[in-house]
Amino acid sequence: MTGAEEQAPLPAPSPSGAPDTLLLRLDRTFRVWSYGVGHSHLLLRSRKEGTDRPRLDLHFEAVDVMRLVRRYEGLELHTVDDDMTARLHEESGVPAALWDTRLVVALRSRSGTGYVQCGRVVVDRHQDDEDPPPGAARVRDVAWSLRPADLRSVRGGRGDLEGFTGRG
């Protein structure tokens, strides 16, 4: 990026005073684990902690734009205000006809902030801490997921998304 290009600001609570919506709180440390260009897939991972806290994988699918730090301690996912969403949609180059298929999620933690514009967010649980060997079957234990239509329905509050803490 050259100095002449502007970088989108970090998400913040709405300047109108309207609170953002906490979508998910995970009292774990997540690290940026991988990004696959072919499918625009971002993976943040929290390693297994003992026998009672499984590995958690936070998948962002169909990523258009992102701003990240390397690790998130005590990660929270939040909505962003409509102005920020519109600005990121425009800057991402995604055609306006597809904006309804994208969501913008703010990442906040004790160790840094960021955002991701994507098509879907999924949290998977894994009892083992390592990926299966190439070619082996991968079973998904989806603990939580969010699509753009889900986000529109929770704008007024957290609803049934608030209960998952990543502890089980």
N, C-alpha and C positions, 0 to 999 in steps of 0.2 A: 504494500500500500504506500502510495506516495504521500508527502506532506500536504498536498493540495486536496486530497480526498477527505471528506468528512466521515467520521465514524459515528454511528447512531449512539445516542447517550444510553447509559444503563437504565433499565426500567426503575421507576420510582412510583410511590403512591400517586394517585391521580391528583393533579394540581387543583382540581375543582373541590378537593376535600373528600370525594367519594372514596370509600375504602376499596382496595383491591380485594380479590378473593383468594384466600389460602386454599389451594387445591389438595395439597398433600404435604405432610411433614414426616421426614425420615430422620430419626436421631441416630444417624450413621455417618461415617466418612466415605464419600464417593470420590473416585478418581476418574479422570478421562482415560478410558481404556482403549478405545479404537474408533476410527472413522473410516467407513468404506465408501469410496467415491462412487462405485458402480451403482449402488442402491441408495446412496446418500443416507447412510445409516450411522448414527452416533451412539456409542455405548459408554455409559458411566457405570462403574462397578464399585460395589462395597463388598469387600472380602468377607468370608465366613468368620463369625466370632464365636468360638466355642462350639458346643453341641446344640445349643438352643437358639442360636441366631444364624439362619442360613445366609448364604451369599445372595445378594440382591443385584440384579442387572437392570439398569434403567435405560431403555431403548427409546431413541428418537428416530422415527422412520420418516423417509421422504423429507430430509432436512434441506431447506433453502438457504438459510442464513443462521449464523450462530456467533455468539461472543462468549468465551469461556475463560475460567481460570483452571489450573491443573487439578485442584482438589476442592471439595466442598465438605466442610465439617458441620453436621447438623443441617442437612439440606431441606429447603422448603421450595415447593413449586407454587407459583402465584400466577394469577391473570395479570395482564397489563391493561392500561386504559385504552380506549378506542383510538385516541390520537397516536399513541405509540404503535398500536397494531397497524393502523393505516400507513404510518410512515415506514415501518419495516416491510409491509407488503409491497409498497411502491419501490423501495430500495432493493428488494430481493430480485426484481425482474420477473416475478411470477405474473402471468397475465391476469388482469382484473377478473376475468371470467372464472378463474380458479381460486380466488381468495376465500370463498366459502369452504374450500377443502383444506385450508391451512389454519393452524392455531399458533399463537405466540405465547410462550410460557417463560416467565421470569424465574431465574434460579437465584436463590438467596441462601446465604449461610454465614457462619461466623468467620469463614476464611475467604470469602469473596462472593461476587455476584456475576450474573450473566443472563443470557436469554437464548432461546432457540425458537425458530419458526419452522414448523414441520407439519406433517400430515397426521401423526399419531404418536402418543407416548404410552409406553408399556413398562410395567415393573414385573419382572419374573423372579421367582424364588428358586434357589438351587441348594440341595442338601450337601453337594460336594463343592469343593472350592476350585476345581479345575474344569476346563472345557472338555467335552468328550472328544475322542480321537476323530480325525477327519473321516467322513463317511459313516460314522456311527449315528444312530437315531438320536435326535434332540427332542426331548419332551419338555414342553413349556408348562410351567406352573404359574399362570398369570395371576398375580395378586391384585393388580390395579391397571386400568387403562383409560385413556382419554382420547377422544376424537373431536373434531371441531363442533359437531352437533351436540356432543355432551357438554362442551364448554358453554354453548349458548344456553343450555338448560340450567347451568349452575351459576350463572352471572348474579343471581339474586342471593346466593348463599352456598355454603359448602355441601349441604344436603348429605347424601350417603357416602361422600368421598372422604369425610373427615375422620372416620374411624381407623383407617389403616395407618399404622405407625412404623411398619417395617420390623416389628419385633417378633413376628411369628412365622 
